[in-house]
Amino acid sequence: MDDSTVVGRVIGTEDATPLEFWVGVGPDRFLQLDDVVALARTPPGRGAVKIYGVVSQVRARHEGARFDSDVFLIADGVLPAEVTESARISATRFEPELFVPPLPGTPVRRARGEERDEALFFDAMRTRVPAGLSRDDEPLYVNLEFLDGTRGAHVNISGVSGVATKTTYATFLLHSLFTSGALGAEAANTKALVFNVKGEDLLFLDHANRRLEDADARRYRRLGLEPAAFTSVAVHAPPRVGAASAAPDVVARTEGVRSFFWTLADFCAGDMLPFLFADAEDDRQQYTIVVQNVMARLRRAEGLDDGAVRLEGRTARTFRDLVDLVVEHVEDDATRGDWAGRAIGQGTVNAFVRRLVSAVRHVERLVRGDVADPGRHRIQMQRQVTVVDLHNLHDRAKRFVVGVTLRRAFEDKERAGQARPLLFVVLDELNKYAPREGSSPIKEILLDVAERGRSLGIVLIGAQQTASEVGRRIIANSSIRVVGRLDSAEAAREEYGFLPAVQRQRATILKPGTMLLTQPELPVPITAEFPFPSWATRASEAGANPAAGDHPADPFAGLPF
């Protein structure tokens, strides 16, 4: 045994069990939270058993003191006492699996190299994905088999907005997956669909970060990663309000962004109407029956070359035109039975009409038939990373875009009939789209992704401030769970029961860039720090624009005349 790695001995004044024991820290030694330790015991008639564990609590105390005030006498040298430190160890692994307690007095050493990998099950992972660094800058990994659907899938990230760096960690995981070599040759065809719900931070993934320092670059290389921006990125943004040319509604990034919308023909043929009624409370209203009846009538619309539709002898070129046509037919006594349903009362029709008409101002720039060459404005996942910007949209429009885009991606994977290549979906504010209570078309899609996406090759990297407000089935199907800084009230919720009490308390004081990560093979959470992003997270960090040559077909698009 290397004396330089021995940090203490198992103490006998506290019970030692196979799951938990205490270590007295030796003179001129220390242990801190998250340190990995190793020791051994040879039971009678058996070979040596290696015992590994992680420090879950550390304490220091005076031995010989009886009262709180004794500390002053001890400090003055009047009362004899000794300062002792001890650490509580949560066992992680026994090799071989003979679950015996360590004996008092057994030397305990800091686990390094192969021992550390064995303690954290890294040696048992056929393919490892870098997930961050420990407090002493040692690499930490997650098992790819719990990400790619082989044995599990999906990642869920919780934390306070603006402090927990949830989205930054999600993009770090993507960067690690694409560049670490874990996916092998599949990496070139693996795709990521990223929804940007706040600000324009995710519009610069393909820009190098000018603030990246040499020390941060070294941390990437410590993980076997190259500190670089994403190399294959397509950015889509909604059209500006009132822009006849459908110029993208962005401010900070002016090049390499293409606007997206759906034509009226797409809307009618693709059954998109329910996504205008995607709030959880809509499911409790009777007008959902009207939605289904109207959707059946819209399927009969004839699509025109420019994306407009002809229905009931009239041509609609804007979303407002289409809504007016629908309202007219559901309110007309002669056509109400065919359009709304024969047993539907006027009050239910009125509720449907109010909801539909109120959606016009939020959605009309996203559903239209008045722009030439509408095929250029489809969300096509041809690049490795596709960013769909939502931050300038109303919540109803955000739900519409997320629902329609996810459904199409899900249907495409079902149609393909095979899991490869993988599709990673990054969605923040998951509690808005899959709330715990109620039902909605988007929630049903996300539940499908959570429960069947593993077999289809769709992996959800979802994030939210409060896991307690997200549908239980989505959280339960996430193999990897990550927690950043939490509010103290949220940390006490049952959804964080996988965190020991000490880790819950720590979650309330975590700094940005530090996460608590749990995965199925490791019985205790590990604390992971991830390097400063090597891609720009805002306009002020962005280096040269790699999409500077990617100009729109119409160079005058969006300019006032």
Disulfide bonds with the S-S distance in Angstrom:
none
